[in-house]
Protein backbone atom coordinates (compact mmCIF):
# COMPACT_ATOMS: atom_id res chain seq x y z
CA UNK A 1 0.00 0.00 0.00
CA UNK A 2 2.83 2.38 0.90
CA UNK A 3 4.55 1.57 -2.38
CA UNK A 4 1.41 2.46 -4.32
CA UNK A 5 1.01 5.79 -2.50
CA UNK A 6 4.66 6.70 -3.13
CA UNK A 7 4.37 5.91 -6.84
CA UNK A 8 1.22 8.02 -7.12
CA UNK A 9 2.94 10.94 -5.42
CA UNK A 10 5.90 10.73 -7.80
CA UNK A 11 3.58 10.76 -10.79
CA UNK A 12 1.54 13.72 -9.48
CA UNK A 13 4.55 15.86 -8.46
CA UNK A 14 5.66 16.87 -11.99
CA UNK A 15 2.06 17.67 -12.89
CA UNK A 16 1.63 19.88 -9.81
CA UNK A 17 4.92 21.67 -10.46
CA UNK A 18 3.93 22.25 -14.07
CA UNK A 19 0.54 23.64 -13.03
CA UNK A 20 2.19 26.15 -10.61
CA UNK A 21 4.67 27.52 -13.20
CA UNK A 22 3.22 30.72 -14.77
CA UNK A 23 2.98 30.78 -18.51
CA UNK A 24 5.58 32.94 -20.23
CA UNK A 25 4.18 36.34 -21.24
CA UNK A 26 4.12 36.97 -24.97
CA UNK A 27 6.71 39.36 -26.32
CA UNK A 28 5.25 42.89 -26.68
CA UNK A 29 5.12 44.25 -30.22
CA UNK A 30 8.27 46.18 -31.10
CA UNK A 31 7.67 49.94 -31.26
CA UNK A 32 9.48 51.52 -34.16
CA UNK A 33 11.52 54.08 -32.21
CA UNK A 34 13.18 56.83 -34.21
CA UNK A 35 15.97 59.33 -33.68
CA UNK A 36 15.94 62.97 -34.76
CA UNK A 37 19.27 64.77 -35.06
CA UNK A 38 19.44 68.56 -35.44
CA UNK A 39 22.35 70.00 -37.42
CA UNK A 40 22.88 73.71 -37.98
CA UNK A 41 23.87 77.05 -36.48
CA UNK A 42 22.92 79.09 -33.40
CA UNK A 43 19.34 79.64 -34.60
CA UNK A 44 18.83 75.90 -34.05
CA UNK A 45 21.25 75.39 -31.14
CA UNK A 46 20.56 74.83 -27.46
CA UNK A 47 21.12 78.48 -26.55
CA UNK A 48 19.69 80.97 -29.03
CA UNK A 49 17.73 78.64 -31.27
CA UNK A 50 14.42 76.81 -31.72
CA UNK A 51 15.97 73.38 -31.14
CA UNK A 52 15.47 73.10 -27.35
CA UNK A 53 11.75 73.80 -27.53
CA UNK A 54 11.41 71.41 -30.47
CA UNK A 55 13.12 68.53 -28.67
CA UNK A 56 11.59 69.33 -25.29
CA UNK A 57 7.99 70.10 -26.22
CA UNK A 58 7.24 68.68 -29.65
CA UNK A 59 8.87 65.25 -29.66
CA UNK A 60 7.33 62.39 -27.68
CA UNK A 61 9.24 59.98 -25.45
CA UNK A 62 9.10 57.39 -28.24
CA UNK A 63 11.77 59.28 -30.15
CA UNK A 64 15.27 60.45 -29.27
CA UNK A 65 15.98 64.07 -30.18
CA UNK A 66 19.60 65.17 -30.22
CA UNK A 67 20.60 68.78 -30.86
CA UNK A 68 24.06 69.00 -32.47
CA UNK A 69 23.63 72.52 -33.87
CA UNK A 70 26.54 74.85 -33.03
CA UNK A 71 26.71 78.62 -32.83
CA UNK A 72 28.72 80.37 -35.53
CA UNK A 73 28.71 77.41 -37.90
CA UNK A 74 28.03 77.55 -41.60
CA UNK A 75 27.57 74.75 -44.12
CA UNK A 76 31.34 74.92 -44.50
CA UNK A 77 32.93 75.16 -41.06
CA UNK A 78 30.40 72.85 -39.40
CA UNK A 79 32.27 70.13 -41.25
CA UNK A 80 35.82 71.47 -41.06
CA UNK A 81 35.77 72.06 -37.30
CA UNK A 82 34.56 68.53 -36.56
CA UNK A 83 30.87 68.82 -35.64
CA UNK A 84 29.78 66.79 -38.65
CA UNK A 85 31.80 63.81 -37.45
CA UNK A 86 29.70 63.76 -34.27
CA UNK A 87 26.52 63.84 -36.32
CA UNK A 88 27.69 60.96 -38.47
CA UNK A 89 28.37 58.88 -35.37
CA UNK A 90 24.81 59.48 -34.19
CA UNK A 91 23.43 58.47 -37.57
CA UNK A 92 25.41 55.24 -37.61
CA UNK A 93 25.01 54.28 -33.94
CA UNK A 94 22.03 51.99 -34.57
CA UNK A 95 19.26 51.00 -32.16
CA UNK A 96 16.53 52.94 -33.99
CA UNK A 97 14.29 52.04 -36.88
CA UNK A 98 15.01 55.37 -38.58
CA UNK A 99 17.28 58.36 -38.01
CA UNK A 100 16.15 61.70 -39.42
CA UNK A 101 18.66 64.52 -39.75
CA UNK A 102 17.32 68.08 -39.94
CA UNK A 103 19.89 70.37 -41.59
CA UNK A 104 19.62 74.17 -41.37
CA UNK A 105 22.35 76.60 -42.47
CA UNK A 106 22.53 80.01 -44.11
CA UNK A 107 23.10 82.67 -41.44
CA UNK A 108 26.84 82.17 -41.22
CA UNK A 109 27.25 81.33 -44.89
CA UNK A 110 26.58 84.99 -45.67
CA UNK A 111 29.45 87.35 -46.56
CA UNK A 112 31.33 89.26 -43.88
CA UNK A 113 32.05 86.39 -41.53
CA UNK A 114 35.71 85.33 -41.91
CA UNK A 115 36.26 81.61 -41.49
CA UNK A 116 32.56 80.94 -41.92
CA UNK A 117 31.24 82.49 -45.14
CA UNK A 118 30.65 80.32 -48.20
CA UNK A 119 29.94 81.29 -51.77
CA UNK A 120 26.22 81.19 -52.49
CA UNK A 121 26.69 79.70 -55.97
CA UNK A 122 29.79 77.52 -55.85
CA UNK A 123 29.95 76.33 -52.22
CA UNK A 124 26.70 76.55 -50.26
CA UNK A 125 24.57 74.27 -52.46
CA UNK A 126 27.47 71.87 -52.94
CA UNK A 127 27.87 71.61 -49.16
CA UNK A 128 24.17 70.91 -48.65
CA UNK A 129 24.16 68.21 -51.32
CA UNK A 130 27.14 66.55 -49.71
CA UNK A 131 25.39 66.47 -46.33
CA UNK A 132 22.32 64.92 -47.93
CA UNK A 133 24.36 62.27 -49.73
CA UNK A 134 26.37 61.33 -46.66
CA UNK A 135 23.30 61.04 -44.43
CA UNK A 136 21.72 58.65 -46.91
CA UNK A 137 24.92 56.67 -47.33
CA UNK A 138 25.03 56.20 -43.55
CA UNK A 139 21.45 54.91 -43.50
CA UNK A 140 19.82 58.11 -42.29
CA UNK A 141 17.05 60.24 -43.76
CA UNK A 142 17.92 63.91 -44.44
CA UNK A 143 15.48 66.81 -44.12
CA UNK A 144 16.55 70.27 -45.32
CA UNK A 145 15.39 73.34 -43.37
CA UNK A 146 15.51 76.85 -44.84
CA UNK A 147 17.11 79.45 -42.53
CA UNK A 148 15.02 81.18 -39.88
CA UNK A 149 14.33 84.80 -40.81
CA UNK A 150 16.02 87.66 -39.00
CA UNK A 151 13.72 90.31 -37.54
CA UNK A 152 15.05 93.61 -38.93
CA UNK A 153 12.64 96.08 -40.50
CA UNK A 154 12.81 99.20 -42.64
CA UNK A 155 9.75 101.39 -43.13
CA UNK A 156 7.48 98.64 -41.86
CA UNK A 157 8.86 95.97 -44.18
CA UNK A 158 10.85 92.97 -43.00
CA UNK A 159 14.32 92.84 -44.59
CA UNK A 160 14.72 89.57 -46.46
CA UNK A 161 18.50 89.27 -46.26
CA UNK A 162 18.38 85.45 -46.07
CA UNK A 163 16.06 85.01 -49.03
CA UNK A 164 18.78 83.89 -51.50
CA UNK A 165 20.05 81.21 -49.09
CA UNK A 166 16.52 79.98 -48.49
CA UNK A 167 15.95 79.71 -52.24
CA UNK A 168 19.23 77.84 -52.72
CA UNK A 169 18.14 75.38 -50.02
CA UNK A 170 14.79 74.84 -51.74
CA UNK A 171 16.57 74.16 -55.02
CA UNK A 172 18.87 71.56 -53.45
CA UNK A 173 15.85 69.88 -51.83
CA UNK A 174 14.16 69.63 -55.23
CA UNK A 175 17.26 68.38 -57.03
CA UNK A 176 18.02 65.72 -54.41
CA UNK A 177 14.37 64.84 -53.73
CA UNK A 178 14.84 65.65 -50.05
CA UNK A 179 11.95 66.63 -47.74
CA UNK A 180 11.93 70.37 -47.02
CA UNK A 181 10.81 72.36 -43.99
CA UNK A 182 10.45 75.90 -45.35
CA UNK A 183 11.04 77.66 -42.04
CA UNK A 184 12.19 80.80 -43.80
CA UNK A 185 8.95 81.33 -45.69
CA UNK A 186 6.76 80.60 -42.68
CA UNK A 187 8.81 82.64 -40.20
CA UNK A 188 9.15 85.56 -42.62
CA UNK A 189 5.39 85.73 -43.16
CA UNK A 190 4.68 85.51 -39.42
CA UNK A 191 7.19 88.19 -38.41
CA UNK A 192 6.08 90.54 -41.19
CA UNK A 193 2.47 90.18 -40.07
CA UNK A 194 3.19 91.00 -36.43
CA UNK A 195 5.50 93.94 -37.12
CA UNK A 196 8.83 95.14 -35.76
CA UNK A 197 7.76 96.07 -32.24
CA UNK A 198 5.97 92.82 -31.43
CA UNK A 199 8.79 90.75 -32.94
CA UNK A 200 11.27 92.17 -30.37
CA UNK A 201 9.78 89.79 -27.80
CA UNK A 202 11.43 86.84 -29.51
CA UNK A 203 14.98 87.92 -28.58
CA UNK A 204 16.96 86.51 -25.68
CA UNK A 205 16.76 89.76 -23.71
CA UNK A 206 14.31 92.70 -23.78
CA UNK A 207 15.22 95.52 -26.17
CA UNK A 208 16.74 98.77 -24.84
CA UNK A 209 14.13 101.58 -24.68
CA UNK A 210 15.49 103.40 -27.72
CA UNK A 211 15.50 100.18 -29.74
CA UNK A 212 11.88 99.45 -28.88
CA UNK A 213 10.92 103.04 -29.66
CA UNK A 214 12.51 102.75 -33.10
CA UNK A 215 10.77 99.42 -33.73
CA UNK A 216 7.43 101.08 -33.06
CA UNK A 217 8.11 103.38 -35.99
CA UNK A 218 8.61 100.36 -38.27
CA UNK A 219 12.39 100.67 -38.63
CA UNK A 220 14.80 98.73 -36.42
CA UNK A 221 18.16 100.10 -35.28
CA UNK A 222 21.34 98.60 -33.88
CA UNK A 223 21.08 97.40 -30.29
CA UNK A 224 24.81 97.66 -29.68
CA UNK A 225 25.86 100.26 -27.07
CA UNK A 226 27.63 103.32 -28.42
CA UNK A 227 31.12 104.28 -27.26
CA UNK A 228 31.29 106.58 -24.23
CA UNK A 229 30.54 110.18 -25.16
CA UNK A 230 29.53 109.26 -28.71
CA UNK A 231 25.98 109.57 -30.02
CA UNK A 232 25.94 108.09 -33.52
CA UNK A 233 23.02 108.37 -35.86
CA UNK A 234 20.64 105.41 -35.75
CA UNK A 235 21.97 102.59 -37.88
CA UNK A 236 20.98 99.09 -38.89
CA UNK A 237 22.56 96.26 -36.98
CA UNK A 238 25.71 94.75 -38.49
CA UNK A 239 24.88 91.05 -38.22
CA UNK A 240 28.36 89.91 -39.19
CA UNK A 241 29.75 91.86 -36.23
CA UNK A 242 27.26 90.83 -33.54
CA UNK A 243 26.68 87.17 -34.32
CA UNK A 244 29.50 85.36 -32.51
CA UNK A 245 31.47 82.37 -33.67
CA UNK A 246 30.51 80.32 -30.62
CA UNK A 247 27.53 80.18 -28.30
CA UNK A 248 25.03 83.00 -28.71
CA UNK A 249 25.46 85.78 -26.15
CA UNK A 250 22.56 86.51 -23.83
CA UNK A 251 21.67 89.88 -25.29
CA UNK A 252 19.13 91.55 -27.52
CA UNK A 253 19.54 91.11 -31.25
CA UNK A 254 17.39 90.40 -34.28
CA UNK A 255 18.65 86.88 -34.95
CA UNK A 256 18.76 84.71 -31.84
CA UNK A 257 15.83 83.41 -29.84
CA UNK A 258 14.84 83.52 -26.21
CA UNK A 259 12.21 81.23 -24.70
CA UNK A 260 9.24 82.90 -26.41
CA UNK A 261 10.97 82.86 -29.78
CA UNK A 262 12.08 79.25 -29.43
CA UNK A 263 8.56 78.16 -28.51
CA UNK A 264 6.98 80.11 -31.35
CA UNK A 265 9.26 78.97 -34.17
CA UNK A 266 9.64 75.37 -32.97
CA UNK A 267 5.87 75.07 -33.37
CA UNK A 268 6.26 76.14 -37.00
CA UNK A 269 9.04 73.58 -37.53
CA UNK A 270 6.89 70.84 -36.00
CA UNK A 271 3.85 71.62 -38.12
CA UNK A 272 5.90 71.81 -41.32
CA UNK A 273 7.85 68.65 -40.49
CA UNK A 274 4.63 66.69 -40.00
CA UNK A 275 3.63 67.66 -43.53
CA UNK A 276 7.05 67.12 -45.13
CA UNK A 277 7.65 63.76 -43.41
CA UNK A 278 4.29 62.09 -42.62
CA UNK A 279 6.08 59.10 -41.06
CA UNK A 280 7.16 61.34 -38.19
CA UNK A 281 3.66 62.49 -37.21
CA UNK A 282 3.30 59.72 -34.64
CA UNK A 283 6.23 61.05 -32.60
CA UNK A 284 5.48 64.76 -32.94
CA UNK A 285 3.39 66.87 -30.57
CA UNK A 286 1.65 69.74 -32.46
C-alpha positions in Angstrom: 0.0 0.0 0.0 2.8 2.4 0.9 4.5 1.6 -2.4 1.4 2.5 -4.3 1.0 5.8 -2.5 4.7 6.7 -3.1 4.4 5.9 -6.8 1.2 8.0 -7.1 2.9 10.9 -5.4 5.9 10.7 -7.8 3.6 10.8 -10.8 1.5 13.7 -9.5 4.6 15.9 -8.5 5.7 16.9 -12.0 2.1 17.7 -12.9 1.6 19.9 -9.8 4.9 21.7 -10.5 3.9 22.3 -14.1 0.5 23.6 -13.0 2.2 26.1 -10.6 4.7 27.5 -13.2 3.2 30.7 -14.8 3.0 30.8 -18.5 5.6 32.9 -20.2 4.2 36.3 -21.2 4.1 37.0 -25.0 6.7 39.4 -26.3 5.2 42.9 -26.7 5.1 44.3 -30.2 8.3 46.2 -31.1 7.7 49.9 -31.3 9.5 51.5 -34.2 11.5 54.1 -32.2 13.2 56.8 -34.2 16.0 59.3 -33.7 15.9 63.0 -34.8 19.3 64.8 -35.1 19.4 68.6 -35.4 22.3 70.0 -37.4 22.9 73.7 -38.0 23.9 77.1 -36.5 22.9 79.1 -33.4 19.3 79.6 -34.6 18.8 75.9 -34.1 21.3 75.4 -31.1 20.6 74.8 -27.5 21.1 78.5 -26.5 19.7 81.0 -29.0 17.7 78.6 -31.3 14.4 76.8 -31.7 16.0 73.4 -31.1 15.5 73.1 -27.3 11.7 73.8 -27.5 11.4 71.4 -30.5 13.1 68.5 -28.7 11.6 69.3 -25.3 8.0 70.1 -26.2 7.2 68.7 -29.6 8.9 65.2 -29.7 7.3 62.4 -27.7 9.2 60.0 -25.4 9.1 57.4 -28.2 11.8 59.3 -30.1 15.3 60.4 -29.3 16.0 64.1 -30.2 19.6 65.2 -30.2 20.6 68.8 -30.9 24.1 69.0 -32.5 23.6 72.5 -33.9 26.5 74.8 -33.0 26.7 78.6 -32.8 28.7 80.4 -35.5 28.7 77.4 -37.9 28.0 77.5 -41.6 27.6 74.8 -44.1 31.3 74.9 -44.5 32.9 75.2 -41.1 30.4 72.9 -39.4 32.3 70.1 -41.2 35.8 71.5 -41.1 35.8 72.1 -37.3 34.6 68.5 -36.6 30.9 68.8 -35.6 29.8 66.8 -38.6 31.8 63.8 -37.4 29.7 63.8 -34.3 26.5 63.8 -36.3 27.7 61.0 -38.5 28.4 58.9 -35.4 24.8 59.5 -34.2 23.4 58.5 -37.6 25.4 55.2 -37.6 25.0 54.3 -33.9 22.0 52.0 -34.6 19.3 51.0 -32.2 16.5 52.9 -34.0 14.3 52.0 -36.9 15.0 55.4 -38.6 17.3 58.4 -38.0 16.1 61.7 -39.4 18.7 64.5 -39.7 17.3 68.1 -39.9 19.9 70.4 -41.6 19.6 74.2 -41.4 22.3 76.6 -42.5 22.5 80.0 -44.1 23.1 82.7 -41.4 26.8 82.2 -41.2 27.2 81.3 -44.9 26.6 85.0 -45.7 29.5 87.3 -46.6 31.3 89.3 -43.9 32.1 86.4 -41.5 35.7 85.3 -41.9 36.3 81.6 -41.5 32.6 80.9 -41.9 31.2 82.5 -45.1 30.7 80.3 -48.2 29.9 81.3 -51.8 26.2 81.2 -52.5 26.7 79.7 -56.0 29.8 77.5 -55.8 30.0 76.3 -52.2 26.7 76.6 -50.3 24.6 74.3 -52.5 27.5 71.9 -52.9 27.9 71.6 -49.2 24.2 70.9 -48.6 24.2 68.2 -51.3 27.1 66.6 -49.7 25.4 66.5 -46.3 22.3 64.9 -47.9 24.4 62.3 -49.7 26.4 61.3 -46.7 23.3 61.0 -44.4 21.7 58.7 -46.9 24.9 56.7 -47.3 25.0 56.2 -43.5 21.5 54.9 -43.5 19.8 58.1 -42.3 17.1 60.2 -43.8 17.9 63.9 -44.4 15.5 66.8 -44.1 16.6 70.3 -45.3 15.4 73.3 -43.4 15.5 76.8 -44.8 17.1 79.5 -42.5 15.0 81.2 -39.9 14.3 84.8 -40.8 16.0 87.7 -39.0 13.7 90.3 -37.5 15.0 93.6 -38.9 12.6 96.1 -40.5 12.8 99.2 -42.6 9.7 101.4 -43.1 7.5 98.6 -41.9 8.9 96.0 -44.2 10.8 93.0 -43.0 14.3 92.8 -44.6 14.7 89.6 -46.5 18.5 89.3 -46.3 18.4 85.5 -46.1 16.1 85.0 -49.0 18.8 83.9 -51.5 20.1 81.2 -49.1 16.5 80.0 -48.5 16.0 79.7 -52.2 19.2 77.8 -52.7 18.1 75.4 -50.0 14.8 74.8 -51.7 16.6 74.2 -55.0 18.9 71.6 -53.4 15.8 69.9 -51.8 14.2 69.6 -55.2 17.3 68.4 -57.0 18.0 65.7 -54.4 14.4 64.8 -53.7 14.8 65.7 -50.0 11.9 66.6 -47.7 11.9 70.4 -47.0 10.8 72.4 -44.0 10.4 75.9 -45.4 11.0 77.7 -42.0 12.2 80.8 -43.8 8.9 81.3 -45.7 6.8 80.6 -42.7 8.8 82.6 -40.2 9.1 85.6 -42.6 5.4 85.7 -43.2 4.7 85.5 -39.4 7.2 88.2 -38.4 6.1 90.5 -41.2 2.5 90.2 -40.1 3.2 91.0 -36.4 5.5 93.9 -37.1 8.8 95.1 -35.8 7.8 96.1 -32.2 6.0 92.8 -31.4 8.8 90.7 -32.9 11.3 92.2 -30.4 9.8 89.8 -27.8 11.4 86.8 -29.5 15.0 87.9 -28.6 17.0 86.5 -25.7 16.8 89.8 -23.7 14.3 92.7 -23.8 15.2 95.5 -26.2 16.7 98.8 -24.8 14.1 101.6 -24.7 15.5 103.4 -27.7 15.5 100.2 -29.7 11.9 99.4 -28.9 10.9 103.0 -29.7 12.5 102.7 -33.1 10.8 99.4 -33.7 7.4 101.1 -33.1 8.1 103.4 -36.0 8.6 100.4 -38.3 12.4 100.7 -38.6 14.8 98.7 -36.4 18.2 100.1 -35.3 21.3 98.6 -33.9 21.1 97.4 -30.3 24.8 97.7 -29.7 25.9 100.3 -27.1 27.6 103.3 -28.4 31.1 104.3 -27.3 31.3 106.6 -24.2 30.5 110.2 -25.2 29.5 109.3 -28.7 26.0 109.6 -30.0 25.9 108.1 -33.5 23.0 108.4 -35.9 20.6 105.4 -35.7 22.0 102.6 -37.9 21.0 99.1 -38.9 22.6 96.3 -37.0 25.7 94.8 -38.5 24.9 91.1 -38.2 28.4 89.9 -39.2 29.8 91.9 -36.2 27.3 90.8 -33.5 26.7 87.2 -34.3 29.5 85.4 -32.5 31.5 82.4 -33.7 30.5 80.3 -30.6 27.5 80.2 -28.3 25.0 83.0 -28.7 25.5 85.8 -26.1 22.6 86.5 -23.8 21.7 89.9 -25.3 19.1 91.6 -27.5 19.5 91.1 -31.2 17.4 90.4 -34.3 18.7 86.9 -34.9 18.8 84.7 -31.8 15.8 83.4 -29.8 14.8 83.5 -26.2 12.2 81.2 -24.7 9.2 82.9 -26.4 11.0 82.9 -29.8 12.1 79.2 -29.4 8.6 78.2 -28.5 7.0 80.1 -31.4 9.3 79.0 -34.2 9.6 75.4 -33.0 5.9 75.1 -33.4 6.3 76.1 -37.0 9.0 73.6 -37.5 6.9 70.8 -36.0 3.8 71.6 -38.1 5.9 71.8 -41.3 7.8 68.6 -40.5 4.6 66.7 -40.0 3.6 67.7 -43.5 7.0 67.1 -45.1 7.6 63.8 -43.4 4.3 62.1 -42.6 6.1 59.1 -41.1 7.2 61.3 -38.2 3.7 62.5 -37.2 3.3 59.7 -34.6 6.2 61.0 -32.6 5.5 64.8 -32.9 3.4 66.9 -30.6 1.7 69.7 -32.5 
